Amino acid sequence: MMLKEEVGMLRQVPLFSGIEPAKLKLLAFTSDRVSYRDGQDLFRQGDEGDAAYVILSGEADIIVDSDAGPITVAHVEPNSIVGEIAILCDVSRTATVRARGPVETLRIRKDHFLRMLREFPEMTIEIVRVLANRLSSTTAELAEAKSNHH
Amino acid sequence: MEPSLLRYIWTHTWRQQLWIVAIVVLSMIPYYMSFDLPKLIVNGPIQGGGFEKPGATQTFMNIAYDFPLIGHVEFFSGFQLGREQMLLALSMVFLLLVVINGLFKLYINTYKGRLGERMLRRVRYQLVDLVLRFPISHFKRVKSAEVATMIKDEVEPMGGFIGDAFVQPVFLGGQALTALIFIMVQSFWLGLIALAIVAVQIVLIPRMRRRLLVLGRERQLTARELSGRVGEIVDGIGAIHINDTSNFERADIAARLGRIFKIRYDLYQWKFMVKFINNFLAQITPFLFYMIGGYLALEGRLDVGQLVAVIAAYKDLPGPMKDLIDWDQMRQDVQVKYAQVVEQFTVDRMLEAKQQAITLDAISPMAGALAAVNLTMHDDGGAPLVEHVSFEVHPGDHVALVGTAAGGADSLGEAFARLTQPISGRVTHGDSDLLDISESVTGRRMAYASSDVSMFQGTLRDNLLYGLKHAPMRPKTYDEGGMTQRKWEIAEARNAGNPDFDILSDWIDYESAGVKGPDDIYNAIRPVLEAVLLSRDVLDLGLRSPAHPARHTKLVEHIGELRSALRARLEKADMSGMVVPFEPGSYNREATVGENLLFGAATGPELRGKGLAENPYFISVLRESGLGERLYTMGLDIAEQAIELFADLPPDHPFFQQLAFMTPEEIPTFQALLQKLKGKPFASVSSDDRAAIIALSFAYIEPRHRFGLLTDELMKKIVDAREAFYRNMPDDLKGAIERYDPNRYTDAASVMDNVLFGRLSHGQADGAERVRTMVCEILDEYGVYDEVLDVGLSFNVGVGGRRLSGAQRQKLDLARAILKRSDFLIINRPLLALDSRTQDQILRNVLEEVKRGDRNPAVLWVVSAPAMSQYFDRVLVFDGSHLVGDGTNETLRSDNAIFKQLVS
């Protein structure tokens, strides 16, 4: 898969959908293509977050360690991004992401990502918009959950 | 050292000085004869004196003497020669004398030069010898650059003077006297005039030169201070940058240079003034000769031949006179310099020479206990560091010293290592003061490490083994030519009072590292490096560096097996995709286009980097294969994409690290180049522009850059071009490249590249690390792990070890200390650059490692964290300068309030 196709994939990711292609191309070029085999971890819960991953192909499980042992809480599909929270707010990984079958990813390093945000405000605004959307939907869900609870 | 220079020179060289004086006196005979001859020639054959009658002859070479008692004895009656024959014979004698005088001069000068150089060697050696014996506290006050200047520059003029010290006055004085006597003999009055002027010169000039000496001394001191300051600037460059004080330093240096300039300018003014007066006086004499001598000749009281001889002889007087005065000046100048240097090197409490006497014998272990007896130490400001401390460390004890910050524990460590001297009390071993024990005992049976590490420029190996180099243990064997050279070196060293230890001998004391010799030294090095957690660093250094085929023979020999073993191992672990091997007939997608074209490692500049795209033979290969145009198009594509991606970014942007094709500075150049080349057919592009663009394509790796520029057809073309490149390669290029060969070691490539014989696949998670682990395992299995360590140990650590990280330096220092299997290991807050978890790990490793091979040395460890004392049998607790607790970790924890507080 070449740079052009990667740019196409990145545009499918909601976080990057509003960003102009030239910037996405730079992001793709400065990122590493990393492939994982079945069962290999992209990162582990508790690790320091140093990169975010865009899944280009394949699927991966999101696993959280609990008192009752590891639980798979979700799984991610192509065109989704994982690990972005940890690089935005300096917390350690909140879950383990493990490849289910072979997985191709684009690994975006933390410093590169932050640098892009600083240099291209339009990208930052786009990210803020996506995160705000997420927050409002989470808030709505929370409100709904609370009203159901009562 | 002897404070008077002349006496110093006399003591060491009186035999040679006497010899040379004798030769000089001997040389006076032909010298004087050559004065007399011109007169004989002019008066005799030329003017016809004694040849008044035609056919008259004179006797030549009549050798006859009048002896007392015996009377007249004639040895040879001589030849009878006519006027022309006499002229020829006398001229020949003149020529002979010229040759003899010249040969004498040659011999004398060479002899003096050698004498001077030997003495210079002796002086320099003695000064360094003194530096090696300075008490350590003295080094707090001296600047290294100043000491270096004194030894190198300030004694240098002595070398020139030493040869002349006694010869010159005799030689020049003799010459001047000869000339003067000769003039006297010819004409008493003219002689008297010359004598009077000479007397004025001798009295006046040295007086005028006294000021020159004062200025000279000032010049010496200011120059020495300057080099001290320059040394300080170099050493403290970090602090200068951090504090923005570079201009303060500039001002300081400028002020010093100004002062030096003033002194030197003053010196010139005086020097040339004195010269002027001296020349003037010297010229006055011939003026008087011409006037008075001429007058006397006109009067007929002096014959013309005499006057010519006087003037010819006078020609030889001002020269020696001037040189004689110069000699005196030089003598005073050098004496002043010498006295200055000697004063600087005269230090109290100098170590005695016998303390450092070399010994090749094995030193028996230090059996008794090491003890501090009522020890008190102060810092330079007089504040107490340790007060009235007494304790003993017995062989085999493991003792931890724990202290509050800035307490006495570190100072005790230093006192046990003899780095600082106590104010009162002492450190003893058995009955003797530790300070009185020879260094050959303490340096071999005791070891010391701290966080204050000094490294010497050289390889890691040199620095690691430094603690074992006490004496030339194994003499080097020489062939015949080498032996002659070596014998000469020994003789010369003795002539100059230098030691004749052979630096090329093997100085490493293998027994003291617990091994037999150079072949099994790695049995000692490996566990030590493991213990201080340095082996990985060294191994990685080795993997990244090229090996020395002559030294690392096993690696070279087994490279084929190593490669296939790795291949098999990768296959077995289902990781064969992680390394893409080089195969002679196919394209390696993980390598650059350039590598694929060359399929070898460039060993010279001809085929490296940009040189490749400009190499005429390479260009011809590209042209013939039709690849030139293809790569050119590819290069244009790369340039366009790179500029599109990066043109907006500032040049210092970190993203540029990802751009392998060009530097940020080159982007505008390529932008302009693209504009210029747009739409231009390949055939009309200049060869320089072609090379610049084609060179871009060489760095391209498809899986990494992902521009989508490689097709199967292009890859095949590149492989074909590679074959063509090697098929017709001209001889002069054959030395510039080493072709990849699956069964042969590539000298120019790193060890890792050699073992991989391929490229790591891009984008495999943890690929590099997993492959590395596998490579290390294989190296170990094939018994070449030690050789790769050895490659790593060949790394040059730079000045003061600055090419290593601080942590690596401290680990190396500790490794050096434990490599020497000592009886007392003193470790003073080591590894401060490391985090406490790693420090803890290394501490436990070291305590384990020192016991290897049934040994049980005493360990005295000033720990950096009180909790570390749990690994020791016995703990000494310091509160400030006082020893307040001595016991096991457990008892102290329950009984000792201060220890409890420290540990909590």
Contacts between the chains, C-beta under 8 A, distances in Angstrom:
chain1	res1	chain2	res2	distance
A	1	B	706	7.4
A	2	B	706	4.9
A	2	B	707	6.8
A	2	B	708	3.7
A	3	B	705	7.8
A	3	B	706	4.4
A	3	B	707	6.1
A	3	B	708	7.0
A	4	B	708	6.8
A	6	B	706	7.0
A	22	B	644	7.0
A	22	B	645	7.9
A	25	B	644	7.7
A	25	B	645	6.3
A	26	B	645	5.1
A	26	B	646	7.7
A	26	B	655	7.1
A	28	B	706	7.8
A	29	B	645	5.6
A	29	B	658	6.6
A	29	B	705	7.5
A	29	B	706	7.6
A	30	B	655	5.0
A	30	B	658	4.8
A	32	B	762	7.7
A	32	B	763	6.3
A	33	B	703	7.1
A	33	B	706	7.0
A	33	B	762	6.8
A	33	B	763	4.1
A	34	B	763	4.9
A	34	B	764	7.3
A	34	B	765	5.1
A	35	B	763	5.4
A	35	B	764	6.2
A	35	B	765	6.9
A	36	B	765	5.1
A	40	B	765	5.9
A	42	B	765	7.6
A	111	B	654	6.8
A	112	B	654	7.5
A	112	B	655	6.9
A	115	B	653	7.7
A	115	B	654	6.6
A	115	B	655	7.3
A	119	B	649	7.9
